[in-house]
Amino acid sequence: MARILVIDDDPDILEALEIVLREHFGHEVSTAQGGEPGLEQAKASPPDLIILDVLMPGMDGWTVLKRLRSDPDLALVPVVYLSAVDSDTARARGFQLGADDHLGKPFSVEGIGACIDRVLARRAALQRTIEKHASASGVTSKEPAFEGDLGQIGVASLLLLLEAEDKTGILDLTAADGAGAGQVFFIEGQIVQAQLKGRPPIKGAEAIFTALGWTRGGAFRFNPELVYLEDAIGQTTTQLLLEGARRIDESIV
């Protein structure tokens, strides 16, 4: 059983999802009518999973998603976005902003169940990976703190996780489709430098913004080791993610 928060401006949708999730699948469900109350509720009591409508008046789902992914306490909460707009552009935007999966409207009971099971299974696998390598978190260890699949955790959430745990070391990233590879350097949770391979290579904050667009999975490996580099970024992880989200919005408009 999971604790699921449903955020939607339509009371009928909220009621339908609450009934399906509770009675058919046995989950503990809370609801919020609108983006702002939904975000406040998530902050007050972080759930195991959030189902988030995209098209809402006031604070829309995209804004809620950006706020969630820029909050260290909520960055790793899986988000399934709910939308009647089923297009490649909408899907790309959702995954670039850190969504874990998508449910279309109208939805089916079977589709909801399969989606939730899929997302929760990926996050459970990620948690096992983190716990497995927890003993290797010291900078003197020869083993990586952890490694895994970017399909389990997006680049944005991964950066926030390393910041929250005050990690020092080098994060290796590889895009699934061979679109890129690179490294992000951390000192006590702060991103100090980043670079992506290429001719010419992409460096600094631009490397982070590019990596945020890797939405088709890939691999990551964090190696805890001492880093002797000056801070060439000059921004917090949250600032980088908000600027990356702004650029995504501009590219879609």
C-alpha positions, 0 to 999 in steps of 0.5 A, spaced: 500 500 500 502 506 498 500 513 500 498 517 494 496 524 493 492 526 487 492 534 485 487 536 480 482 542 479 476 537 477 472 535 483 469 529 479 476 527 477 479 527 484 473 523 487 473 518 481 481 517 482 480 516 490 475 511 489 479 507 484 486 507 488 482 506 494 477 501 493 481 497 487 488 497 489 488 498 497 492 505 497 491 510 502 489 516 498 489 524 499 486 529 494 487 537 493 483 541 488 488 545 485 496 546 484 497 551 490 493 547 495 496 540 492 503 543 493 502 545 500 499 538 502 505 535 499 510 539 503 506 538 509 506 531 508 510 528 503 506 522 500 509 516 496 507 518 489 503 524 486 498 524 481 498 531 478 493 534 473 497 538 468 491 543 465 489 547 472 487 554 473 492 558 477 498 554 478 498 549 473 501 542 473 508 544 470 509 549 475 507 544 481 512 539 478 518 544 477 516 546 485 516 539 487 523 537 483 526 544 486 525 542 493 530 537 496 524 534 501 520 532 495 525 531 489 525 524 489 517 523 490 515 520 484 510 524 480 505 521 474 502 527 470 495 526 468 493 530 461 488 530 456 493 532 451 497 526 449 503 529 444 510 528 444 511 535 446 507 534 452 511 528 454 517 531 453 516 537 457 513 532 463 519 528 463 524 534 462 521 537 468 522 530 472 515 526 471 516 519 472 510 517 468 504 519 464 496 517 464 492 520 459 485 522 460 480 518 459 483 513 464 482 506 465 482 502 472 487 497 469 492 503 466 492 506 473 494 500 476 499 498 471 502 505 471 502 506 479 505 499 479 511 501 474 513 507 478 513 504 485 517 498 482 522 503 479 523 507 485 523 501 490 529 499 485 532 505 486 532 505 494 535 498 494 541 501 490 542 507 495 541 502 501 546 497 497 551 502 497 550 506 503 556 504 506 561 506 500 559 514 502 566 516 504 570 519 500 576 514 501 572 508 499 574 505 492 567 503 491 562 508 488 557 510 492 551 508 488 550 507 480 544 505 476 539 507 471 536 514 469 530 511 468 529 510 475 531 517 477 531 523 473 537 527 472 534 533 476 532 528 482 539 525 482 543 532 483 538 534 488 539 527 492 547 528 492 546 535 494 542 533 500 547 528 502 553 533 502 556 528 497 563 530 494 565 526 488 564 525 481 558 523 477 558 520 471 552 520 466 551 517 460 545 518 455 541 512 453 541 513 446 548 515 445 546 522 445 551 524 450 556 523 456 559 527 461 561 528 468 558 533 474 563 534 480 561 535 487 564 538 493 560 537 499 553 537 495 555 543 491 556 542 484 562 546 482 564 544 475 560 540 469 562 538 462 559 534 457 563 530 451 563 533 444 567 537 439 567 542 442 565 540 449 560 543 453 562 546 460 559 549 466 552 550 467 550 549 460 552 542 461 547 541 466 542 544 462 543 539 456 543 533 461 536 535 464 534 534 457 536 526 457 529 524 458 530 517 455 534 514 460 541 512 461 546 510 466 549 514 472 555 512 477 557 516 483 564 515 485 566 518 492 573 521 491 576 528 493 575 533 488 580 539 487 576 544 483 574 551 484 567 553 483 566 555 476 558 554 477 556 559 482 549 557 483 545 552 487 542 546 484 535 549 485 537 555 481 540 551 476 534 547 475 529 553 475 533 556 470 533 549 466 526 549 467 525 556 464 529 554 458 525 548 457 518 552 457 521 557 452 523 552 447 516 549 447 512 556 447 
